[in-house]
Amino acid sequence: NIYFSYSEATNAASSGESVVKVTTLDQIMYPLILKRVGMFKPTAATPIEVKNAIASSSTTSYKLVPSAAALTDAKNTGTTLKEGDIPLFSIARLAFAGSGGQPQVPLFLERADGVTSYTRLGKSDEAVVRTTSLL
């Protein structure tokens, strides 16, 4: 399993011989989850643990596990998720300048992270949260 919550991954690993490591979604999404090796070039060097997982991915199935908080927040917004899907949260009027000046809208794995980012920008009104899903 690939957990989106460090604390939930640590709790799951404590009951067996698993080890918790941290990586980015771009390192694992295409090669391990979608089984499309070579279709996407990660932004950083691939960790050895991910390389080993890719090498054994033909015989191993990986599952994304969203945090309990994300599932609760998605349910509270009325978002219907398919089995194994990951809720994503965006905040209305929260965007950053990307390359070429094009706006980039950040997506958050948890509602609270989006609201915190919005508040840190000095916004005094309540954040309008939108929900979608990864898959």
Residue, then its C-alpha position, 0 to 999 in steps of 0.5 A: n500500500i502507498y499511504f498519503s498520510y505519514s502517520e497512518a503509514t507508520n501505524a500500518a507499518s508497526s504491525g509488520e515488517s514494512v518500512v515507511k519511506v517518503t517520495t513524491l507522487d510523480q515518482i510512483m504514479y505512472p510506473l507503479i499505479l498505472k503500470r506505464v513505465g517510461m511515459f513520464k520523467p520524474t522531476a528528481a532522481t528516482p529513489i532506490e526503493v522506487k527503482n526496486a519496486i518498479a523492477s518487481s511491479s509486474t508481479t506486485s500490485y500497489k494501492l493508493v490509500p488516502s488519509a482518513a481525514a481526506l475521505t471524511d472531508a470528501k464525504n462531507t462535500g458529497t464527493t463520490l469516490k470510486e474504490g481506490d480513488i484519492p480525493l483532491f481539494s482546491i480552493a477558489r481564488l487560490a492560484f500561483a503564477g506558473s511558467g510563462g505567467q500562466p496561473q497554476v491551481p494547487l491541488f491538496l491531498e487534505r482539505a485542511d492544507g488548502v484552507t491553511s494555504y489560503t489563510r496564510l495568504g492573508k485572506s480574511d474571507e472563508a475559503v471556498v473548497r472544491t473537491t475532485s479526485l485523482l483517478 
